[in-house]
Amino acid sequence: MHEPKQFALDWVAQQHKTLSDWHQVIWHYAEPAFREYKSCAWYVELLRKEGFEVEEGSGGMPTAFCATFRNGEGPVLATYGEYDAVPGNCQAAATRKMPREGLSRFAPGHTDPHSALGISALGGLLAAKAAMLEHGIQGTLKFFGEPAEKLRASKPVHAAKGYYDELDAAISFHPTYMLPLNNTTTWDTHCGIAYAYIYTFTCDEPQNWIAADKYSPIPQNHLAARAPGANDALVHFYTLNESLRRSTLPFTGLWSYNEAILTAGQATADNLPPHISQIQYLLRCDSIEQAETIAQVMDNNAAAAALATGCQWKKTWVCKSRGGLPNHVMAQATYDNLAAVGAPRWGNEAIEIAQEIQANLGLEPMEKPFLPATEELIEPQECERQLRLQMPAWQKHLTSDDYPEYTWHCPTVRLLVARPMLSAPAGYTYPDWVANALGGIRQTIDPMIQVAAKTIAATLVDLLTRPDLLAAARAEFVERTGGGIGGTHWQAPLLPKDFQAPHRYRWPEYIRTVRGEEWWIPARDDE
């Protein structure tokens, strides 16, 4: 191994405690999509101290940023951090089910965990930067703060506004979220299309409802037939969407959508109709054509629900995310570095913690409680073969994430490293809180951070010091896109350049009142 790469690997190892401490900060902030104020500010402050120029609020998103470190002429390489948590997953870094201190269980927590995703990428980035300065390596490093990944919201915006256009290569990292995507790199089957939008129903003219009292000086008097209003519109819309699933697309391949009600009601317990309701949908599918079909069905349903309830409707886009473009050169080079680093290993302290969790769940503690796959590598070609066994032959993509936006602007690799996962007795499934807790306990999550950061650092150093590697990755990118950006097979960003992210909507968030800071859904009396 050549000296700059070894220097970067040693840097990560030497910073083990620092990276662990940093991760604890972001994990405990646990801020949800578009509301990652503390997490974003923490990254911005640290990167500036590390000598990066930082643009805050990049792409018009208050919790996004773009950080740049330049050391002469050379390749422009990027990686990124995510830091959004998931509402309803508040879990302490403990071996029992319990929310973080002082919070409702309805507050957010890191599930994937994005906290470790971001710190792993940051560790690899700073190790590469240290190697550049130590060995006089020229080039530019970029680190993007990508908020609201659970809404697939930031990367399509950054892409549409040109932030990725000057990149020569990018590294995307994610903790393992399913097998066999574990301790490997993605080969051909990347994440697919995602559309997200908010439907708003408003009842602005209840006096014109079909059965309204035309003679009373008070249109919404207690004896009058009340206009159905916005809540009814939302319920009818939701029901129509559910009942027409089987008529939207055939049940082949992977497509799905999930919804979240952002606003409902806004009326008193009087005869006044609810004035406004909002529901957000996020759909995942295999092609833009499929996404457009689903969106058209939903638009028809929204119009029907509004007509039936005396309401108006409006659609606000949250994201339009492309499917991923492979790059075998990047995938193989990064996997080779992962193989040199080795899969994560969980030590005695981690094993004792895992056994304590099993005992607290009423299970017999296992001598080897961690899933064997977490300490094993799988070559990207073999991972691809296993993935294809569960997919129709025509299907191109599997699961969803917005990192594919990078893949259409430069050669990009998707790295996946094992997070701590427990072996289960036959027929047993662990509750969600177990994975969330393991992602916050130092002894169980730090091995993943170390492996991922080292792999990212080594790959960045390779790309900075091996012109042949970068040229080969670029040649593959040009071939797959039919000429690079703007080529015959290239997909342009799906959002317009002037798109404004809807960060001002009523996304779940922490609030500050006379009671102090708390989650917007307060704790129940029995908690």
TORZAVO-753969 format. One line per 4 residues: for each residue x, y, z of C-alpha. Coordinates in Angstrom, 1 decimal. Each point is the difference from the previous one (the first is absolute). Layout:
% residues N
X/Y/Z  ...
END
This chain:
% residues 527
0.0/0.0/0.0  1.5/3.3/-1.0  0.9/2.6/2.6  -2.8/2.6/-0.4
-2.7/-2.7/0.3  1.5/-1.5/3.1  0.3/3.5/1.5  -3.7/0.5/-0.5
-0.9/-3.4/1.5  2.2/0.7/3.0  -1.6/3.4/0.4  -3.5/-1.6/0.3
1.3/-2.5/2.5  1.7/2.7/2.1  -3.3/2.1/0.0  -2.1/-2.9/1.2
-1.2/1.7/3.2  -0.5/3.4/-1.7  -2.2/-1.6/-2.7  -1.9/-1.9/2.7
-0.6/3.2/1.9  -1.1/1.9/-3.1  -2.5/-2.8/-0.8  -1.5/0.2/3.5
-0.7/3.7/-0.6  -2.0/-0.6/-3.2  -1.7/-3.1/1.2  -1.3/1.7/3.1
-1.1/3.1/-2.0  -2.3/-2.3/-2.0  -1.6/2.7/-2.0  -2.6/-0.9/-2.7
-0.2/1.0/-3.7  0.4/3.7/-0.8  0.4/0.8/3.7  3.6/-1.1/0.6
1.1/3.4/1.2  2.4/-1.0/2.8  1.5/-2.8/-2.1  0.6/2.2/-3.0
1.5/2.8/2.1  2.3/-2.6/1.7  1.4/-1.2/-3.4  0.4/3.5/-1.3
2.0/1.2/3.0  2.2/-3.0/0.0  0.7/0.1/-3.8  1.0/3.7/0.2
2.4/-0.8/2.8  1.5/-2.7/-2.3  0.7/2.6/-2.6  -3.0/-0.5/-2.3
-1.9/2.7/-1.7  -3.7/-0.6/0.9  -3.1/1.3/-1.8  -2.9/-0.3/2.5
-3.5/-0.5/-1.2  1.2/-1.4/-3.4  -2.8/-0.4/-2.6  -2.3/2.1/2.1
-0.3/-2.6/2.7  0.7/1.4/3.5  1.5/-3.3/1.4  2.2/-0.7/-3.1
3.5/1.0/-0.7  2.9/-0.3/-2.5  3.5/-0.1/1.5  3.1/0.2/-2.2
3.7/-0.6/0.7  2.5/0.9/-2.8  3.6/-0.9/-0.1  1.2/1.0/-3.5
-1.1/-1.4/-3.3  -1.3/-3.5/-0.2  -3.1/-2.2/0.1  -3.2/1.2/1.6
-1.3/-2.7/2.3  -3.1/-0.1/2.2  -1.7/-1.9/2.7  -2.8/1.1/2.3
-1.7/-0.2/3.4  -3.6/-0.7/0.8  -1.3/0.8/3.5  -3.8/-0.2/0.0
-1.7/-2.3/2.6  -3.4/-1.7/-0.2  -3.0/1.1/2.1  -1.4/-2.7/2.3
3.3/-1.7/0.6  1.3/1.7/3.1  2.2/-2.6/1.8  2.8/0.4/2.5
3.4/-1.5/-0.5  -1.0/-2.8/2.4  -0.7/-3.7/0.2  -3.7/0.5/0.8
-2.8/1.7/-1.9  -0.1/3.6/1.3  -0.1/3.5/-1.6  2.9/2.4/0.3
-0.1/1.8/3.3  -2.6/2.7/0.3  -1.7/-0.8/-3.4  -3.2/-1.6/-1.1
0.3/-3.4/-1.8  -1.6/1.8/-2.9  3.1/2.1/-0.5  2.5/-0.9/-2.8
2.9/-2.4/0.1  2.7/-1.2/-2.4  -1.2/-3.2/-1.7  2.5/-0.6/-2.8
1.9/1.8/1.7  0.7/3.1/-2.0  2.0/1.4/2.9  2.7/-2.7/-0.6
-0.3/0.4/-3.8  1.0/3.6/0.3  2.8/-0.4/2.5  1.5/-2.9/-2.0
0.1/2.1/-3.2  1.4/2.9/2.0  2.7/-2.1/1.5  1.0/-1.3/-3.4
0.0/3.5/-1.5  2.2/1.5/2.8  2.4/-3.0/-0.2  0.4/0.6/-3.8
0.5/3.8/0.7  2.7/-0.8/2.6  1.7/-2.3/-2.6  -0.1/2.8/-2.6
1.7/2.4/2.3  2.6/-2.5/1.3  1.0/-1.2/-3.5  -0.6/3.0/-2.2
-2.9/-1.5/-1.9  -1.9/2.5/-2.1  -3.8/0.0/-0.5  -3.3/1.2/1.4
-2.2/-1.7/2.6  -3.7/0.8/0.3  -2.3/-1.0/2.8  -3.7/0.5/-0.4
-2.5/0.2/2.9  -3.0/-1.8/-1.3  -3.1/0.4/2.2  -3.4/-1.7/-0.2
1.2/-3.2/-1.7  -3.1/-1.7/1.4  -1.9/2.3/-2.3  2.5/-0.4/-2.9
0.1/3.7/0.1  3.5/1.6/-0.2  2.0/-1.8/-2.6  -2.5/0.6/-2.8
0.1/3.7/0.9  3.8/0.2/0.1  0.1/-1.9/-3.3  -2.5/2.3/-1.7
1.8/3.1/1.1  3.4/-1.2/-1.4  1.9/-0.8/3.2  1.2/-3.4/-1.3
1.0/1.2/-3.5  3.7/0.5/0.7  0.5/-3.3/1.8  2.5/-2.5/-1.4
-1.2/-2.8/2.4  -2.2/-0.6/3.0  -0.3/-2.5/2.9  -3.3/-0.9/1.5
0.0/-2.0/3.2  -2.9/-1.6/1.9  -0.2/-2.4/2.9  -1.4/-3.4/-0.9
-3.8/0.1/-0.1  -0.7/-3.4/-1.6  1.9/-3.2/-1.0  1.9/-0.7/-2.2
0.8/3.8/-0.3  2.6/-0.4/2.7  3.8/0.6/0.1  0.0/0.5/-3.7
-0.5/2.6/-2.8  -3.0/0.2/-2.3  0.7/-1.5/-3.5  -2.9/0.4/-2.4
-3.2/0.2/2.1  -0.1/3.5/1.5  -2.8/1.7/1.8  -3.0/1.1/-2.0
-2.4/2.8/-0.7  -1.6/2.0/2.7  -2.7/2.7/-0.2  -1.3/1.9/3.0
-2.7/2.6/0.1  -2.5/1.6/2.4  -3.7/0.4/-0.8  -1.7/2.9/1.7
-3.8/0.1/0.3  -1.7/3.3/1.0  -3.6/0.8/0.6  -0.1/3.7/-0.9
-3.6/0.5/-1.0  -2.1/-2.2/2.4  -3.0/2.3/-0.6  -0.3/-1.3/-3.5
-0.4/-3.6/1.0  -2.9/-1.8/-1.8  -2.1/-0.3/3.2  1.0/3.4/1.5
-2.7/2.1/1.6  -0.5/2.8/-2.6  -2.2/2.1/2.2  1.7/0.2/3.4
2.1/3.1/0.7  2.5/-2.4/1.7  0.9/-2.6/-2.7  1.5/-2.5/2.5
-2.8/0.2/2.6  -0.6/-3.0/2.2  -3.1/-1.1/-1.9  1.6/0.2/-3.5
1.5/-2.9/-1.9  3.8/0.4/0.4  2.3/-0.2/-3.0  2.1/-3.2/0.3
3.3/1.9/0.1  3.7/-0.8/-0.2  0.1/-3.0/2.4  -2.6/-1.9/-2.1
1.9/0.8/-3.1  3.2/-1.4/1.4  -1.8/-3.2/1.2  -1.7/-0.5/-3.4
3.3/0.6/-1.8  1.9/-2.5/2.2  -2.8/-2.6/-0.5  0.0/0.4/-3.7
3.8/-0.4/-0.2  -0.2/-3.2/2.1  -2.9/-1.5/-1.9  1.6/0.7/-3.4
3.5/-1.4/0.7  -0.8/-3.2/-1.9  -1.2/2.1/-3.0  3.0/2.3/0.0
2.9/-2.3/-0.9  0.2/-3.8/-0.2  1.3/-1.7/3.2  3.4/-0.9/-1.5
3.4/1.4/0.9  0.3/2.4/2.9  -2.3/3.0/0.1  -1.6/1.5/3.1
-1.0/3.2/1.6  -0.3/1.2/3.6  -1.9/3.0/1.3  0.2/2.4/2.9
-2.8/2.4/1.1  1.7/3.4/0.6  -3.0/2.1/0.8  -3.6/-0.7/0.8
-2.9/2.1/1.2  0.7/3.6/1.0  -3.6/0.6/1.1  -1.7/0.2/3.3
-2.4/-2.5/1.4  -2.8/2.1/-1.5  -2.0/-0.4/-3.1  2.8/1.4/-2.0
1.6/-2.4/-2.5  3.7/-0.9/0.3  1.8/2.5/-2.2  3.2/-1.7/-1.0
1.6/-3.4/-0.1  3.2/-1.3/-1.5  1.4/-3.4/-0.7  3.4/-0.9/-1.4
0.7/-3.1/-2.2  3.4/-1.5/-0.8  -0.1/-2.6/-2.8  2.7/-2.4/-1.1
0.1/-1.8/-3.3  2.2/-1.2/-2.8  -0.4/2.6/-2.7  -1.0/3.6/-0.6
-2.9/-1.3/-2.2  -1.4/-2.0/3.0  0.4/3.0/2.3  -1.9/2.2/-2.4
-2.8/-2.5/-0.2  -0.4/-0.2/3.8  0.1/3.8/0.2  -2.7/0.3/-2.6
-2.3/-2.4/1.8  0.5/2.0/3.2  -0.7/3.3/-1.7  -3.3/-1.5/-1.2
-0.8/-1.2/3.5  0.8/3.4/1.4  -2.3/1.8/-2.4  -2.8/-2.5/0.7
0.4/0.3/3.8  0.0/3.8/-0.2  -3.1/0.1/-2.2  -1.9/-2.3/2.3
0.8/2.1/3.1  -0.3/3.6/-1.1  3.7/0.5/0.0  2.9/1.2/-2.2
3.2/-2.0/-0.3  3.6/0.9/-0.7  3.1/-2.2/-0.6  3.4/1.0/1.3
3.1/-1.9/-1.1  2.5/-1.2/2.6  2.4/-1.9/-2.3  0.5/-1.8/-3.3
2.9/-2.4/0.3  1.6/-1.9/-2.8  1.1/-3.7/0.1  3.6/-0.9/0.3
2.7/-0.4/-2.7  2.6/-2.7/0.6  3.7/0.5/-0.2  2.0/-3.3/0.3
3.4/1.7/0.1  -1.0/2.0/3.1  -1.8/-3.0/1.6  3.0/-2.4/-0.4
2.6/2.5/1.1  -2.0/0.9/3.2  -0.7/-3.7/0.7  3.7/-0.8/-0.3
0.7/2.7/2.7  -2.8/-1.4/2.1  1.5/-3.5/-0.3  3.4/1.4/1.0
-1.5/1.6/3.1  -2.1/-3.0/0.9  -3.6/-0.4/1.2  -1.0/1.4/3.4
0.7/-2.0/3.1  -1.9/0.1/3.2  2.1/-0.3/3.1  -0.8/-1.4/3.4
-1.7/3.1/1.3  -2.3/0.1/-2.9  -0.8/-3.7/0.4  -0.9/0.5/3.7
-2.3/2.9/-1.0  -1.7/-2.1/-2.6  -0.4/-2.9/2.4  -1.5/2.4/2.6
-2.6/1.1/-2.6  -0.9/-3.6/-0.8  -0.4/-0.8/3.7  -2.2/3.1/0.6
-2.2/-1.2/-2.8  -0.4/-3.4/1.7  2.3/-1.8/-2.5  2.8/-2.3/0.9
3.2/2.0/-0.6  2.1/-1.3/-2.9  3.7/-0.7/0.2  0.3/1.8/-3.4
-3.0/2.5/0.0  0.9/1.9/-3.1  -1.2/-1.1/-3.4  2.9/-1.8/-1.7
-0.5/2.0/-3.2  1.0/3.2/1.8  3.6/-1.2/0.2  0.2/-1.4/-3.5
0.7/1.6/-3.4  -2.1/-0.7/-3.1  1.5/0.9/-3.4  -2.2/2.4/-1.9
-0.5/-2.4/-2.9  -1.3/-2.7/2.4  -2.1/2.5/1.8  -1.5/1.0/-3.4
-0.7/-3.7/-0.8  -1.9/-0.5/3.3  -2.0/3.2/-0.5  -1.1/-1.0/-3.4
-1.5/-3.3/1.3  -2.7/2.0/1.7  -0.8/2.3/-2.9  -1.8/-0.2/-3.3
2.4/-0.2/-2.9  -1.2/3.4/-1.4  0.4/1.9/3.3  2.9/2.4/0.0
-0.1/1.4/3.6  -0.6/-1.1/3.5  -0.9/2.0/3.1  0.2/3.8/0.1
2.5/2.8/1.0  0.8/3.3/-1.6  3.8/-0.7/-0.4  -0.6/-0.9/-3.7
-0.1/3.7/-0.7  3.9/-0.1/0.3  0.2/-2.9/-2.5  -1.2/2.1/-2.9
2.6/2.7/0.5  3.2/-1.9/0.6  1.3/-3.6/0.6  -1.5/-1.0/3.4
0.3/-3.0/2.3  -2.5/-1.2/2.5  1.8/-1.5/3.1  -1.9/-2.1/2.5
1.6/-1.1/3.3  -1.7/-2.1/2.7  -1.6/1.6/2.9  -0.5/-2.1/3.2
-2.7/-2.5/-0.6  -0.9/-2.9/2.4  -0.6/-3.6/-0.8  -3.5/-1.1/0.9
-1.4/-3.3/1.2  -2.1/-1.9/-2.6  -3.3/1.8/-0.5  0.9/3.1/2.1
0.2/3.5/-1.3  1.6/2.8/2.1  -2.0/3.1/0.7  1.0/3.2/-1.7
1.5/1.6/3.1  2.9/-2.6/0.0  1.5/1.2/-3.3  -0.5/3.6/1.0
1.8/-0.5/3.4  2.9/-1.9/-1.6  0.5/2.9/-2.3  0.5/2.3/2.9
2.2/-2.1/2.3  3.7/0.8/-0.5  1.2/-3.6/0.3  -2.4/-1.3/-2.6
0.0/2.8/-2.6  3.6/1.2/0.0  1.4/-3.1/-1.8  -2.2/0.9/-3.0
1.1/3.6/0.1  3.7/-1.0/0.0  -0.3/-2.4/-3.0  -2.1/2.4/-2.0
2.2/3.0/0.7  3.1/-1.9/-0.9  -1.5/-1.3/-3.3  -1.2/3.5/-1.0
3.4/1.5/0.9  1.9/-2.6/-2.0  -2.2/0.4/-3.0  0.3/3.8/0.0
3.8/-0.3/0.2  0.0/-2.5/-2.9  -2.1/2.4/-2.1  2.3/2.9/0.8
3.2/-1.9/-0.8  -0.9/-2.4/-2.7  -0.9/1.8/-3.3  -0.5/-3.3/-1.7
-2.8/-1.0/2.5  -1.8/3.3/-0.4  0.4/-0.2/-3.8  -1.5/-3.5/-0.2
-2.9/1.0/2.3  -0.6/3.1/-2.2  0.1/-2.1/-3.2  -2.6/-2.3/1.3
-2.2/2.9/1.1  0.3/1.5/-3.5  -0.9/-3.3/-1.6  -3.0/-0.6/2.2
-1.4/3.5/-0.5  0.7/0.1/-3.7  2.5/2.9/0.2  -0.1/1.2/3.6
-2.2/2.7/1.3  -2.5/0.9/-2.7  0.8/-3.3/-1.9  -2.5/-2.1/-1.9
-0.7/-2.3/3.0  0.4/2.6/2.7  -2.9/0.9/2.3  -0.3/3.6/1.0
-1.2/1.0/3.4  -3.7/-0.4/0.3  -0.5/3.2/2.0  0.2/3.5/-1.6
3.1/2.1/0.9  -2.2/2.5/1.8  -1.7/-2.6/2.2  -0.6/1.1/3.6
0.1/-2.8/2.6  -3.2/0.1/2.1  1.9/0.2/3.3  -2.6/2.4/1.5
-2.8/-2.6/0.1  -1.1/-1.5/3.3  2.7/-2.6/0.2  0.3/-1.7/3.5
2.4/1.8/2.2  1.2/0.8/3.5  -1.5/3.1/1.5  0.9/2.4/2.8
-2.7/1.2/2.4  -0.1/1.2/3.6  0.5/-3.7/0.9  3.3/-0.1/-1.8
1.0/-1.9/-3.2  -2.2/-3.0/-0.8  -1.4/-2.0/-2.8  -3.2/1.4/-1.6
-1.9/-3.0/1.1  0.3/0.1/3.8  0.5/-3.0/2.2  -3.1/-1.8/1.2
-0.8/-0.2/3.7  0.7/-3.7/0.0  3.5/0.4/-1.4
END
